[in-house]
Amino acid sequence: MGEGNAPMLPAVRIAALSDFHIGVADRTDGFRHDPVTFGGFLDQLEREHDAIVLLGDIWQTDHGAVPTRAEAARRLHAARRRLPRLTARFDEPPYVYVHGNHDEVAATELGARTFVKLDGALFIHGHQFDPVARGAPWAATVGTWTTGQLRNVGLRPLATWFEGRDVAIKDRRFRGPDGPYAAGARALARTHDARFVVMGHTHVPAHEELGSVVALNTGTCSGGRRMFVSLDTRTQHASATPSPQ
């Protein structure tokens, strides 16, 4: 069940959210939402959409002191136990879960998909097209480990600053119709006969017209933010819009 179509078609009104970064404890948590208030936000999305794609990095599994797969699996399940109501909600329709790079262990632990296609739209986290994650994975691993340890010792503001700098630098370098994410979207659209390609990963919402392909980015729901993509495949309308906090 790692790749392919979800068993809940047709889904014509689809929301996609990504990059929650829910951690195992308050000091390491990147989510920073009140679960009840965020649940109300999800209630609204459920009323307005037929399917909701959780597009990766929902769980922060790689902030452990020892970066092993076993530790990532332990942290995945610990983070899920920390927010049991949200976890139970995410495990049932209308939710579809696609893993990212920070919760990749969910592929084997939970059967999370690498991508999913719903009614002409292709959903994938997008780290597969990040030149740093792809070309220098050791650098990405070291960066993530470092910010995790800063949080572990109580230096959340410094960790947040480093993460913000990383987001801003990558956005300047890699965004746009000639960038690697746009190239990835075009390739996925050709391979999977998709009109829309939706990614997360960058933490920056985006809506780009790439010829016959529409590429969207969900932004992030970390740090108390509420960003999402809304797509109606009947009307061919799509938007990547931050929601009021």
N, C-alpha and C positions, 0 to 999 in steps of 0.2 A: 504494500500500500504506500510505498515511498513516492511514487509519481503517478500522474494521470488525472483522470476526471473524477469529480466527486459524485456520489450516488444520489444526489438530491436535485437533479435537473427536472424541469426547467427552472432557472432562477433568473428572472429578468431585472429585478431591482436588487443591486448588490452593493453592500458597503464593505470597505476594506480598511483595517486599522493595523498598525504595526508598532514595534519598538516600544513595548511597555517597560521592559527591563525590570521586572518584578524580582526582587532579591529575597534572600532567606531570612534577613533581619532588617530592622529599621535602618541601621547605620549603613547597610550596603544596598538599600533599596533605591532604584532609580525611578520608580513609578510615581511615588509621592502624591497619590490620590487617596481621598477618603473612599473606601469601597462602596459605601451606601450611595454617596453622591454619584460616583462613577457608574454604579448600577442603574441609576435613573437615566443617565446619558445613554446607556445600552438599551434601556427600555424604549427610548425614543427611536433609536436606530432600528430596533426590531419591529416597531410599528410601521416604519417607513420602507423596510427592505425585506426581500424574500430570503436572502442569504447574507451572512456576515463572515468575511474571510479575515482570520487572524494571521497576518502576513509576516510572522517571524519575529524573533527576539522578544517574544512575550515574556520569557523567563530568563533571568541572568544566571547562567550556570557556570560561568568561567571566572568567577572572582575568588576562587578558593586559593589557599596558600600553596597547594600543590596542583598544578594544572594537568591532572590526569582525567581520563574518560570516566573512571569509577567515581572520582570526586565530582565531576560534572553531573553524573546521574544522581548522586546523593543530593546535590544542591537543587537539582530540578524537582525532586520529590519533596524536599524540604520547603521550597518556595511554594509549591502547590498546596501543601498542608497549611501554610501560613495564611492563605486567603481561600478557605474552603468553598465559600459560596460562589466566588468568581470562577474557581476551578471547576466546580460542578456545572456551572452555566456554560463554560467554554467547551465542555466535553459532550454537549448535546446540540442537535440542530436548533437554530439555523446556523450554528457556527461551524466553520471549516478551518482547520489549523494547518498552516504551512510553516515549517521551521525556518529559522535564520541561522546566522553563524554563531550567535551567542547562546542559542538553544538547540544546536545541531544534534545533541545527544537525544533529543525527543524523537528523532527519526527511528531509533531502535527501541527506546523506552516506551514510547506512546504510539508509534506508527504514524508520526507526522509526515506529511508529504513534502517533497522538494518543490513541487509546483502543482497547480490545479487549473483546469480550464472549465469555465462556467459560461455556457451560452455565448461563445464567441469572444470571451475575455480570458486572458492568460494571467495568472497571478503567481509571482515568484518573489522571494525576499529581495534579491538583487545583489547580494554580496559576491555572487558568482562573476559579476562584471566590475567589481572594485579592483583597480590595478594594484593597490597595496595588498589587499587580502589575497589576490590571486598570484601576484608576482613576488611578494615578500611576506609570506604568511608568518614568518618568525617575528617580523616587526609588529604586525597586527596583534599577535599573541602577547608580546612583551608589553605593548601599550595597554591592552586590556588588563593584563595582570597587574601592571603598575597602578592604574586607576582603582582597581579593586582593593589593592593593599592600602592605598591612601584612604579609601573609605573605611577600611577595617580599623585603622588607627585613629579615626575621628577627623580626618582632613577632607571632609566632603566638599567644601568650597573649592579647594585646590583641584580635586578630581574633576569637579564639574567644569572648572575653567579649562583644564586640559582637553576634556571631551568637546567643549564648545569650540576651542581652537581647531581641533581635528575636523569637526564638521564644517567649519567655515573655510578652511584651506582646501579640503576635498571638493566642496561645492564650487569654489572658484575654478579649480583645475579641471573638474570632470563633468560639470553640468553643460547642457546645451546640445544642439542637434548634431554636433561633430564629436561629442564625448563618448566615453565607453558605455554608459548606460543607454544612451540612444542607439548605439550600434547593437547592443544586446537586445534591446526591444525590437529593432527591425529583424534581427535574426530569429528571435522567438516567434514573431508574427508570421514570418515565412514558413518556419518549420511546423507550426501548429495551426496555421490558417486562422489567425486571430486578428480581429480589428483593434482590440484594446490590449495593452500590456500594462499591468499594474505592479509596481515594485514598492519596497520600503527601503530600509537600510541607511539611507543618507540623512534622515531626520529632517529633510527639507521638502515641503509639499511642492509638487510641480505638475503642470499640465502642458504637454508639448505636442504639437501637430507635426508628425514626421511623414509627410506625404499621405499615404492611405492608412497609416498607423497612428493611433493616439496613445502616447506614453504618459502614464500618470505615476506620481509618487505620493504615498500616504502621509508623509511627514512622520510625526512621532506622537505617541501618547505618554511619553515619559516626562518627568519633571512637572507633573500636574497639568500638562497640556492635553488638549483634546483635538486632534487633527484626524481627518479621515478622507477617503475617496468615496464618492457616491456615483454609481453608474446605473443607468437604465438602458438595457440593451434593446428595448422596444423602440424607444425614441432616439437611441444613439447619443444620448446626452450624458456627459461625464464631467465631474468637477473634483478638484482637490482643494478642500477648503478647511482652514482651521475653524473649529467650533468655538463659540464664546466659552470662556472658562467660568 
